Amino acid sequence: MSQRTVQRDLIDLSTVFPLDYEVDGRTNRWRWANSAEVLDLPGMNSQTALSFFLAEQYLYELLPPAATESLEPHFNKAREVLHQTQSRKMDQWIDKVRILPEVQRLLPPSIEREVIESIYSTLLDSKPFSANYHKKGEKKATFYDVINPLGLVFRDRVIYLVATLWKYDDPVQLALHRFSSVTPLDELNIHKPKGFNLDQYIDSGHFDYKAGDDIQIELLFTEAAAQHLEETPLSNNQQITNAKDGKVRVTATVLNTDRLRWWIRGFGYSVEVIKPISLRREFTEQAKQTALLYGIINN
C-alpha cells in the first residue's frame, strides 16, 4: 500500500472521525484532534466512569499537566456516563462518598501554571532547572542557577519538591507555590545523590522536622481521648494500660518531631505528658505561657 493511498484513506476517515494533522515539510502528520471526545471500544461502563471521576477529583494535583490534558477526554466522558439514566446508582455514589483531611482543612496555595508545568516536566524528564524562589518570610526572591528535581511530596495541601542544588548531595525541600519563575536546563544532566530513594528519605523523618532521636513516650489520656489509639496505634510496640481515676496510660516508641508535639497539643487537657522528662518540661512551659496569654496567671 502506497503512502498516497494511506493519506487518501486518512482524509476519508477525517470526515467520520475527529482526525487532525499538521504539515511537516512535505509530510502530513495525522493525529486524534485535541478537542475530540474519547472514542471507547468497547464503551466506558459505569464502574470505569466512576474510577475516572474519582481520579480526577483526588489525583488531579498528583499528575503531570501533560497527563491530565491527555486524560481530559476520559474525564469528560466519565461525567457524561455517570449522568446517564442507567448509571444513576453510580451517579448517586458520588454524593455519598467523601475524603476528609486529618487536620484543619486549609485552602491550597496558588501556583503559577507555567511553574508547575515546568517543574513536572523536568522531574518527568530527569532534567535540572534554574529558578527564582521566595524563601519563607522573605519578599525578595533568591535565584538558584541549578536545581535537580528528585521527587514531589504532597502534604496538607502543599506540594513540596525534593531536590538537590548544584552538585551537592543533601536534598532540600522547596514549596512549589514559592517559585516565581522556572527555566528548564535541557542541555545539562541531573545530579542525583547515589542511592537516593524518596520513600527512604520520607521514612527517615525529613518531612517531620526531627528534634532528636526516636523517643519512648508515656502519655496519660482520658479514656475517651485514647479510644482511637486502640484502632490506629502510634507504633508497633504501643502499650495501653489502665491508670488511676479512669485515665489510660499509653506508651510507644515514636519519632521525636514537631508533628508529634502538634498532635499532642491537639488533645488539650485530655492528655498529660509523663515521659520523657524533657518533653514534659516543654509542655509544662507551654502551659504556663498559654495561661499567661489568657490572663489566668500573672507574670
C-alpha positions in Angstrom: 0.0 0.0 0.0 1.4 3.4 -1.0 1.8 6.4 1.2 -0.6 8.3 -1.1 -3.3 5.6 -0.5 -2.8 5.9 3.2 -3.1 9.7 3.0 -6.3 9.4 0.9 -7.8 7.0 3.4 -7.0 9.3 6.3 -8.7 12.2 4.5 -11.8 10.0 4.1 -11.7 8.9 7.7 -11.4 12.5 8.9 -15.0 13.1 7.6 -16.2 10.5 10.0 -13.8 10.7 12.9 -12.2 13.8 14.6 -8.8 13.5 13.0 -6.4 16.4 12.5 -3.0 16.9 11.0 -0.1 19.3 10.9 2.2 19.9 8.0 5.9 19.0 8.5 7.7 19.8 5.3 6.1 17.6 2.6 4.6 15.3 5.2 1.2 15.5 6.9 1.4 14.2 10.5 -2.0 12.9 11.5 -3.4 12.7 15.0 -6.5 12.5 17.0 -7.9 16.0 17.5 -7.1 17.6 20.9 -10.7 18.7 21.3 -12.2 15.4 20.3 -14.3 13.3 22.6 -12.8 10.0 23.7 -13.6 7.0 21.5 -14.1 3.9 23.6 -14.1 0.4 22.1 -15.9 -1.0 23.9 -17.8 1.9 25.5 -17.0 3.1 29.0 -19.1 1.4 31.7 -20.3 2.8 34.9 -17.6 1.3 37.1 -14.8 2.7 34.8 -16.5 6.1 34.7 -16.7 6.2 38.5 -13.0 5.4 38.6 -12.1 8.2 36.2 -14.3 10.6 38.1 -12.6 9.9 41.5 -9.2 10.0 39.9 -10.0 13.5 38.5 -11.2 14.6 42.0 -8.4 13.2 44.2 -5.4 12.6 41.9 -5.5 15.6 39.6 -2.8 17.5 41.5 -0.6 14.5 41.5 -0.5 14.1 37.8 1.8 16.0 35.4 -0.1 18.6 33.3 0.6 16.7 30.1 -1.1 13.6 31.6 -4.2 15.5 32.8 -4.6 17.0 29.4 -4.4 13.6 27.7 -6.9 12.3 30.2 -9.3 15.2 29.9 -11.5 13.5 27.2 -11.8 10.4 29.5 -12.8 12.7 32.4 -15.4 14.4 30.3 -16.7 11.0 29.1 -16.9 9.7 32.6 -19.1 12.6 33.7 -21.3 12.0 30.8 -21.7 8.3 31.5 -22.3 8.9 35.2 -25.2 11.3 34.4 -27.0 8.9 32.1 -30.1 7.2 33.4 -28.6 3.7 33.5 -25.8 5.0 35.7 -28.0 6.6 38.3 -26.7 4.4 41.1 -23.1 5.3 40.3 -24.0 8.9 40.0 -25.5 8.8 43.5 -22.3 7.2 44.8 -20.5 10.5 44.1 -22.9 12.2 46.6 -22.4 9.5 49.2 -18.5 9.4 49.5 -16.1 12.0 50.8 -12.5 12.1 51.9 -11.7 14.3 54.9 -8.3 15.6 56.0 -6.8 14.6 59.3 -6.1 18.2 60.3 -7.8 21.6 59.9 -8.9 22.0 56.3 -6.8 24.7 54.5 -7.2 26.2 51.0 -4.3 25.2 48.7 -1.8 28.0 47.9 -1.8 29.5 44.4 0.8 28.1 42.0 1.6 29.6 38.6 0.6 27.2 35.8 3.9 27.8 34.0 5.8 27.0 37.1 4.0 23.7 37.8 4.2 22.6 34.2 7.9 23.3 34.0 8.7 21.5 37.3 6.6 18.5 36.5 8.2 18.3 33.0 11.8 18.5 34.3 11.0 15.9 37.0 9.5 13.6 34.4 12.5 14.0 32.1 15.1 13.9 34.9 16.5 17.3 33.9 17.7 20.2 36.1 16.3 23.8 36.0 17.1 27.3 37.3 14.6 29.3 39.2 13.7 32.3 41.3 12.4 31.1 44.7 10.9 33.1 47.6 12.2 31.7 50.9 9.7 31.6 53.7 9.3 35.1 55.2 11.5 36.8 52.5 10.0 39.2 50.0 12.9 39.2 47.6 13.4 36.0 45.5 16.6 34.0 45.6 18.0 32.8 42.2 19.2 29.2 42.0 21.1 28.5 38.8 20.9 24.7 39.1 18.1 22.7 40.9 18.0 19.0 40.5 14.4 17.7 40.9 14.2 14.3 42.7 10.6 13.9 43.7 7.3 15.5 44.8 5.6 15.1 48.2 2.0 16.3 48.8 1.3 17.3 52.3 -1.5 19.4 53.9 -2.5 20.9 50.5 1.1 22.0 49.9 3.3 20.4 47.1 7.0 20.1 48.0 9.8 19.5 45.6 12.6 17.3 46.9 15.7 18.4 45.1 19.5 19.0 45.3 21.2 22.2 44.5 24.2 22.3 42.1 26.4 19.3 42.8 25.5 18.9 46.5 24.2 15.6 47.7 22.0 16.9 50.6 18.4 17.1 49.4 16.3 20.1 50.2 12.5 20.8 50.3 11.1 23.6 48.1 7.4 24.5 48.2 6.1 24.8 44.6 4.0 27.9 45.4 7.1 29.9 46.3 8.6 29.6 42.8 8.1 32.7 40.8 9.9 31.5 37.6 11.4 28.3 36.3 13.7 27.7 33.3 14.5 24.1 32.2 18.1 23.3 31.6 17.7 20.6 28.9 21.4 20.8 28.0 22.5 19.7 31.5 22.3 16.3 33.2 20.6 16.0 36.6 22.8 15.4 39.7 21.1 12.7 41.8 22.7 11.5 45.1 23.9 7.9 44.9 21.4 5.6 46.3 18.7 8.2 46.8 15.2 6.8 47.4 12.2 9.0 48.0 10.5 6.6 50.3 13.6 6.1 52.4 14.0 9.9 52.6 10.5 10.3 53.9 10.7 7.4 56.3 13.8 8.8 57.8 11.8 11.7 59.1 12.9 14.6 56.8 9.3 15.8 56.5 8.6 15.5 60.2 11.3 18.0 61.3 13.0 15.8 63.8 14.0 17.3 67.2 16.3 14.4 68.0 16.4 10.6 68.1 13.4 8.3 68.5 11.9 8.6 72.0 9.9 6.3 74.3 6.8 8.4 75.3 4.4 7.9 78.1 1.1 9.8 77.9 -1.8 9.8 80.3 -5.1 10.2 78.4 -8.7 10.4 79.3 -10.4 7.2 78.3 -12.4 8.9 75.6 -9.4 10.6 74.0 -7.4 7.3 73.9 -10.0 5.1 72.3 -8.9 5.8 68.7 -5.3 4.6 69.6 -6.7 1.1 70.1 -7.6 1.0 66.4 -4.9 3.3 65.0 -1.8 2.8 67.2 1.1 5.2 67.4 3.7 2.4 66.8 4.1 -1.4 66.6 5.2 -1.5 70.2 2.4 0.7 71.6 1.0 -0.5 75.0 -2.3 0.7 76.6 -2.9 0.1 80.3 -5.5 1.4 82.8 -4.4 4.0 85.3 -6.0 5.8 88.2 -9.0 8.0 88.1 -10.3 6.4 84.9 -7.3 7.5 82.9 -5.4 5.4 80.3 -1.6 5.1 80.1 -0.2 4.9 76.6 3.5 4.1 75.9 5.1 3.9 72.5 8.4 4.5 70.6 7.9 7.4 68.2 9.8 9.9 66.1 10.8 12.9 68.1 9.3 15.5 65.8 7.5 18.8 65.7 4.5 17.0 64.3 4.4 14.8 67.4 4.1 17.9 69.6 1.4 19.4 67.3 -0.5 16.1 67.6 -0.3 16.0 71.4 -1.3 19.7 71.7 -4.5 18.9 69.8 -5.8 16.9 72.8 -5.6 19.9 75.1 -6.3 19.0 78.7 -7.3 15.4 77.7 -3.7 14.3 77.7 -0.7 14.7 80.1 2.9 14.1 79.0 4.6 11.9 81.6 7.8 10.9 79.8 10.4 11.7 78.6 11.0 14.4 81.2 12.5 16.7 78.6 9.2 16.6 76.6 7.2 17.0 79.8 9.2 20.2 80.6 8.4 21.6 77.2 4.7 21.1 77.7 4.8 22.5 81.2 6.4 25.7 79.9 3.9 25.9 77.1 1.1 25.5 79.6 2.5 28.4 81.6 2.8 30.6 78.5 -0.8 29.8 77.5 -2.0 30.6 81.0 -0.2 34.0 80.8 -1.6 34.6 77.3 -5.2 34.2 78.6 -4.6 36.1 81.8 -5.1 33.0 84.0 -1.8 33.7 85.8 0.3 36.9 86.1 3.9 37.4 85.3 
